Amino acid sequence: MVSDKHDLETMSRLKEGFGRIKSELGKVIVGQDRVVEELLIAILARGHCLLVGVPGLAKTLMISTLAKTLDLKFSRIQFTPDLMPSDITGTELIEENRTSGVREFRFVKGPVFANIVLADEINRTPPKTQAALLQAMQENEVTAAGSTYRLDQPFFVLATQNPIELEGTYPLPEAQLDRFMFNISVDYPSEEQENEIVRKTTSAYQSNVEVIMKAEEILELQGLVRRVPVSDHVIAFAVKLARATRRGGDGSVPDYIKNWVTWGAGPRASQYLILGAKTRAVLYGRPTPSIDDVRAVARPVLRHRIVTSFAAEAEGVNALGIVDRLLQDVKE
């Protein structure tokens, strides 16, 4: 429970840090306040993110800059069709001991051994290589050559995906999509923001990003989020919202769900709705989340957990449209 003086001071420090992080990112990234907020929510909730947007929207730059403000070890993996699982997790090399002359295997850690791993264009590599991240994302460990290696904490996978190119890509399987807490849509900037982007990037302007938090503070804040109390009616709303996406539910499921949805969100969606709501409340200095916080994180939590039917595609309805309609129809 967030009740003692230390927790309240930590919460106040986090609210101040949230504003400073947005300010530091603003030196490099123009706009995208919603995306930055959702990234921070996922990080403090110990979740992974999938960023979806067309090329040129600074997704990679945003993630690398965020790593600098948090003073975290950053690693970028460019996913390509020829990438192998060992290129991610690491590989064993034969080395000769100069003293004894004995040859022995030594495990060389791959780029997944970092705090923030950027999986750039994750859908460009075959499923076998995509699956190399699964154990790291779920268990925070890597098994290679019969040995298991723990990953340093905190650990996040932030993956990017181009939604318009389908040729030569491999869609992520539903089981792996479900491991991502958020599916964050990165939109085009406004005209005013684009003017500012062009002004900055075509001049001699250079930004110096300051460190706002360190790994130890992030781990402390992650623990604080878990101690935030939640009212029963807020939990009930989150569960009701997730269950409303399932066509096999009880009689309260809307008819359009039965027509438009093949598979709905699983229990992990309910968990992430509450974790996201708790984190958002703490970021804004509130001791407990409200239903508005659940609504605020519903789109990034649910949009990749709903599999639409052929009828939905024929009518031009996508998963996000279904989520928006549910937010209007599901009552407290």
C-alpha positions as CSV (number, residue, x, y, z in Angstrom):
1,M,0.0,0.0,0.0
2,V,1.2,3.5,-0.8
3,S,0.8,5.0,2.6
4,D,4.1,5.7,4.4
5,K,6.0,8.9,4.0
6,H,8.8,7.4,1.9
7,D,6.3,6.1,-0.7
8,L,4.6,9.5,-0.9
9,E,8.0,11.2,-1.4
10,T,8.9,8.7,-4.0
11,M,5.6,9.3,-5.8
12,S,6.2,13.1,-5.7
13,R,9.7,12.6,-7.1
14,L,8.3,10.4,-9.9
15,K,5.8,13.1,-10.9
16,E,8.6,15.7,-11.1
17,G,10.8,13.2,-13.0
18,F,8.1,12.5,-15.5
19,G,7.9,16.2,-16.4
20,R,11.7,16.5,-16.7
21,I,11.9,13.4,-18.9
22,K,9.3,14.8,-21.3
23,S,11.3,18.1,-21.2
24,E,14.6,16.3,-22.1
25,L,13.0,14.3,-24.8
26,G,11.5,17.5,-26.2
27,K,15.0,18.7,-27.0
28,V,15.3,15.9,-29.5
29,I,11.7,14.7,-30.3
30,V,9.1,17.2,-31.4
31,G,5.6,16.3,-30.1
32,Q,4.6,12.7,-29.6
33,D,3.7,13.4,-25.9
34,R,1.2,10.5,-25.9
35,V,3.8,8.1,-27.2
36,V,6.4,9.2,-24.6
37,E,3.8,8.8,-21.8
38,E,2.8,5.3,-22.9
39,L,6.5,4.2,-23.1
40,L,7.1,5.4,-19.6
41,I,4.0,3.7,-18.3
42,A,5.1,0.4,-19.8
43,I,8.6,0.7,-18.4
44,L,7.5,1.4,-14.9
45,A,4.9,-1.4,-15.1
46,R,7.7,-3.8,-16.3
47,G,6.1,-4.2,-19.7
48,H,7.3,-4.4,-23.3
49,C,6.1,-2.2,-26.1
50,L,5.5,-2.6,-29.8
51,L,5.7,0.7,-31.7
52,V,3.9,0.8,-35.0
53,G,4.3,3.6,-37.5
54,V,5.6,4.4,-41.0
55,P,9.3,5.1,-41.5
56,G,10.7,8.5,-40.6
57,L,8.7,9.2,-37.4
58,A,11.7,9.0,-35.1
59,K,10.7,5.8,-33.4
60,T,14.3,4.6,-33.1
61,L,15.6,8.0,-32.0
62,M,12.9,8.3,-29.4
63,I,13.8,5.0,-27.8
64,S,17.6,5.6,-27.8
65,T,17.0,9.1,-26.3
66,L,14.8,7.7,-23.6
67,A,17.5,5.2,-22.7
68,K,19.9,8.2,-22.3
69,T,17.6,10.1,-20.0
70,L,17.2,6.9,-17.9
71,D,21.0,6.1,-18.0
72,L,20.2,2.5,-19.1
73,K,22.4,0.2,-21.3
74,F,20.9,0.4,-24.8
75,S,21.2,-2.2,-27.5
76,R,19.7,-2.1,-31.0
77,I,19.1,-5.2,-33.1
78,Q,18.2,-4.6,-36.8
79,F,16.0,-7.5,-37.7
80,T,16.6,-8.9,-41.2
81,P,15.5,-12.1,-43.0
82,D,19.0,-13.7,-42.4
83,L,19.2,-13.0,-38.7
84,M,19.7,-16.1,-36.6
85,P,18.6,-16.7,-32.9
86,S,22.2,-16.8,-31.8
87,D,22.7,-13.3,-33.2
88,I,20.3,-12.1,-30.5
89,T,21.0,-14.3,-27.5
90,G,24.7,-14.9,-28.0
91,T,26.9,-17.8,-29.1
92,E,29.7,-20.1,-27.9
93,L,33.2,-19.7,-29.1
94,I,36.2,-22.1,-28.7
95,E,39.1,-20.5,-26.9
96,E,42.5,-21.9,-26.1
97,N,43.8,-21.4,-22.6
98,R,47.2,-19.9,-23.1
99,T,48.5,-21.4,-19.9
100,S,47.3,-25.0,-20.2
101,G,46.8,-25.2,-23.9
102,V,43.3,-26.7,-23.3
103,R,40.5,-25.6,-25.6
104,E,37.2,-24.7,-24.0
105,F,33.9,-23.1,-24.9
106,R,33.2,-19.5,-23.8
107,F,29.7,-18.0,-24.1
108,V,29.7,-14.5,-25.7
109,K,26.6,-12.6,-24.7
110,G,24.5,-11.2,-27.5
111,P,22.8,-7.8,-27.8
112,V,19.8,-9.0,-25.8
113,F,21.9,-8.5,-22.6
114,A,21.0,-4.9,-22.2
115,N,18.4,-2.8,-20.2
116,I,16.6,-1.5,-23.2
117,V,16.6,-3.7,-26.4
118,L,15.4,-2.0,-29.5
119,A,14.1,-4.7,-31.9
120,D,14.0,-2.7,-35.0
121,E,11.5,-3.9,-37.7
122,I,10.8,-7.1,-35.8
123,N,8.5,-8.4,-38.5
124,R,11.3,-8.6,-41.0
125,T,12.8,-11.8,-39.5
126,P,11.4,-15.4,-39.6
127,P,9.4,-16.7,-36.6
128,K,12.3,-18.8,-35.4
129,T,14.4,-15.7,-34.8
130,Q,11.4,-13.7,-33.5
131,A,10.9,-16.5,-30.9
132,A,14.5,-16.0,-29.6
133,L,13.1,-13.0,-27.7
134,L,10.2,-14.9,-26.0
135,Q,12.1,-16.3,-23.1
136,A,13.8,-13.0,-22.4
137,M,10.5,-11.1,-22.5
138,Q,8.6,-13.5,-20.3
139,E,11.3,-14.9,-17.9
140,N,14.0,-12.2,-18.0
141,E,16.6,-14.9,-18.8
142,V,18.3,-16.6,-21.7
143,T,19.1,-20.3,-22.1
144,A,22.0,-21.1,-24.4
145,A,24.1,-24.3,-24.8
146,G,22.4,-25.8,-21.7
147,S,23.1,-22.9,-19.4
148,T,20.7,-20.2,-18.2
149,Y,21.8,-16.6,-17.9
150,R,19.8,-14.0,-16.0
151,L,19.3,-10.6,-17.6
152,D,20.2,-7.4,-15.9
153,Q,17.3,-5.4,-14.4
154,P,15.4,-3.4,-15.5
155,F,14.9,-5.1,-18.9
156,F,12.6,-4.0,-21.7
157,V,12.0,-5.0,-25.3
158,L,10.8,-2.1,-27.4
159,A,10.1,-3.3,-30.9
160,T,9.2,-1.3,-34.0
161,Q,7.1,-2.4,-36.9
162,N,6.2,-0.8,-40.3
163,P,2.4,-1.2,-40.9
164,I,2.4,-0.5,-44.6
165,E,5.0,-3.0,-45.9
166,L,3.8,-6.6,-46.2
167,E,6.2,-8.0,-48.8
168,G,9.1,-9.9,-47.2
169,T,7.7,-9.6,-43.7
170,Y,6.6,-12.2,-41.1
171,P,3.7,-11.2,-38.9
172,L,4.3,-11.8,-35.2
173,P,2.4,-14.8,-33.8
174,E,-0.5,-14.0,-31.5
175,A,1.4,-15.6,-28.5
176,Q,4.3,-13.2,-28.9
177,L,2.0,-10.2,-29.6
178,D,0.4,-11.0,-26.2
179,R,3.7,-10.6,-24.5
180,F,3.8,-6.9,-25.4
181,M,2.0,-4.8,-22.8
182,F,1.3,-1.9,-25.2
183,N,0.9,-1.6,-29.0
184,I,1.7,2.1,-29.5
185,S,0.6,3.8,-32.6
186,V,3.1,6.5,-33.7
187,D,1.2,9.1,-35.9
188,Y,2.4,11.8,-38.3
189,P,3.3,15.1,-36.6
190,S,1.1,18.2,-37.1
191,E,2.1,20.9,-39.6
192,E,3.4,23.1,-36.8
193,Q,5.4,20.2,-35.4
194,E,6.8,19.2,-38.8
195,N,8.0,22.8,-39.3
196,E,9.9,22.6,-36.0
197,I,11.3,19.1,-36.9
198,V,12.7,20.5,-40.3
199,R,14.0,23.6,-38.6
200,K,16.0,21.6,-36.0
201,T,17.2,18.7,-38.2
202,T,18.5,20.9,-41.0
203,S,20.5,23.3,-38.9
204,A,23.6,23.0,-36.7
205,Y,21.5,22.5,-33.6
206,Q,22.8,19.9,-31.2
207,S,21.0,18.8,-28.1
208,N,22.6,17.6,-24.8
209,V,20.2,15.2,-23.0
210,E,20.6,15.0,-19.3
211,V,20.2,11.9,-17.1
212,I,17.0,12.1,-15.1
213,M,16.8,8.6,-13.5
214,K,19.0,5.7,-13.0
215,A,18.4,1.9,-13.0
216,E,18.1,1.7,-9.2
217,E,15.4,4.4,-9.1
218,I,13.5,2.7,-11.9
219,L,13.5,-0.6,-9.9
220,E,12.3,1.3,-6.8
221,L,9.5,3.0,-8.8
222,Q,8.5,-0.4,-10.3
223,G,8.1,-1.7,-6.8
224,L,6.1,1.4,-5.8
225,V,3.6,0.8,-8.7
226,R,2.9,-2.7,-7.5
227,R,2.0,-1.4,-4.0
228,V,-0.5,1.1,-5.4
229,P,-4.0,0.1,-4.1
230,V,-6.9,-0.3,-6.6
231,S,-10.6,-0.1,-5.8
232,D,-12.7,-3.2,-6.5
233,H,-15.0,-1.3,-8.9
234,V,-11.9,-0.3,-11.0
235,I,-10.8,-3.9,-11.2
236,A,-14.3,-5.0,-12.1
237,F,-14.5,-2.4,-14.9
238,A,-11.1,-3.6,-16.4
239,V,-12.1,-7.2,-16.3
240,K,-15.5,-6.4,-17.8
241,L,-13.9,-4.4,-20.6
242,A,-11.5,-7.3,-21.4
243,R,-14.2,-9.9,-21.3
244,A,-16.4,-7.8,-23.6
245,T,-14.0,-8.5,-26.4
246,R,-14.6,-12.3,-26.3
247,R,-17.4,-13.7,-28.4
248,G,-17.7,-16.8,-26.3
249,G,-18.5,-14.8,-23.1
250,D,-21.8,-14.5,-21.4
251,G,-25.0,-13.0,-22.8
252,S,-23.8,-9.4,-22.0
253,V,-21.4,-9.5,-24.9
254,P,-22.6,-7.1,-27.7
255,D,-23.8,-8.5,-30.9
256,Y,-21.2,-6.7,-33.0
257,I,-18.5,-8.5,-31.0
258,K,-20.0,-11.9,-32.1
259,N,-20.0,-10.7,-35.7
260,W,-16.6,-8.8,-35.9
261,V,-14.3,-10.7,-33.5
262,T,-12.7,-14.1,-34.0
263,W,-10.6,-14.1,-30.8
264,G,-10.7,-11.6,-28.0
265,A,-8.3,-10.5,-25.3
266,G,-7.1,-13.0,-22.7
267,P,-6.6,-12.5,-18.9
268,R,-3.2,-10.8,-19.5
269,A,-5.2,-7.8,-21.0
270,S,-7.0,-7.4,-17.7
271,Q,-3.7,-7.5,-15.8
272,Y,-2.1,-4.9,-18.1
273,L,-5.2,-2.6,-17.9
274,I,-4.8,-2.4,-14.1
275,L,-1.0,-2.1,-14.1
276,G,-1.2,0.6,-16.8
277,A,-3.9,2.5,-14.8
278,K,-1.9,2.2,-11.6
279,T,1.3,3.5,-13.3
280,R,-0.6,6.4,-15.0
281,A,-2.1,7.4,-11.7
282,V,1.3,7.5,-10.0
283,L,2.9,9.5,-12.9
284,Y,0.2,12.2,-12.3
285,G,0.7,12.2,-8.6
286,R,-2.5,10.3,-7.6
287,P,-2.4,7.6,-4.9
288,T,-4.9,5.3,-6.6
289,P,-6.2,4.8,-10.2
290,S,-9.7,5.7,-11.5
291,I,-11.7,4.2,-14.3
292,D,-10.5,7.1,-16.4
293,D,-7.0,5.7,-16.1
294,V,-8.2,2.3,-17.3
295,R,-9.9,4.0,-20.3
296,A,-6.7,5.9,-21.1
297,V,-4.6,2.8,-21.5
298,A,-7.3,0.6,-23.1
299,R,-6.4,1.4,-26.7
300,P,-2.7,0.4,-26.5
301,V,-3.5,-2.7,-24.3
302,L,-6.3,-4.1,-26.4
303,R,-5.7,-3.1,-30.0
304,H,-3.2,-6.0,-30.7
305,R,-5.2,-8.6,-28.6
306,I,-8.3,-8.6,-30.8
307,V,-8.4,-10.8,-33.9
308,T,-11.0,-9.5,-36.3
309,S,-13.2,-11.7,-38.5
310,F,-13.7,-11.6,-42.3
311,A,-17.0,-9.8,-41.7
312,A,-15.2,-7.0,-39.9
313,E,-12.6,-6.6,-42.7
314,A,-15.4,-6.6,-45.3
315,E,-17.1,-3.8,-43.4
316,G,-13.9,-1.8,-42.9
317,V,-13.8,-2.3,-39.2
318,N,-10.4,-2.7,-37.4
319,A,-9.5,-3.7,-33.9
320,L,-9.1,-0.1,-32.7
321,G,-12.5,0.8,-33.9
322,I,-13.9,-2.1,-31.9
323,V,-12.0,-0.9,-28.8
324,D,-13.4,2.6,-29.2
325,R,-16.9,1.3,-29.5
326,L,-16.5,-0.9,-26.4
327,L,-15.2,2.1,-24.4
328,Q,-18.5,3.8,-25.2
329,D,-20.7,0.8,-24.5
330,V,-19.1,-0.8,-21.4
331,K,-20.4,0.9,-18.3
332,E,-19.1,1.0,-14.8
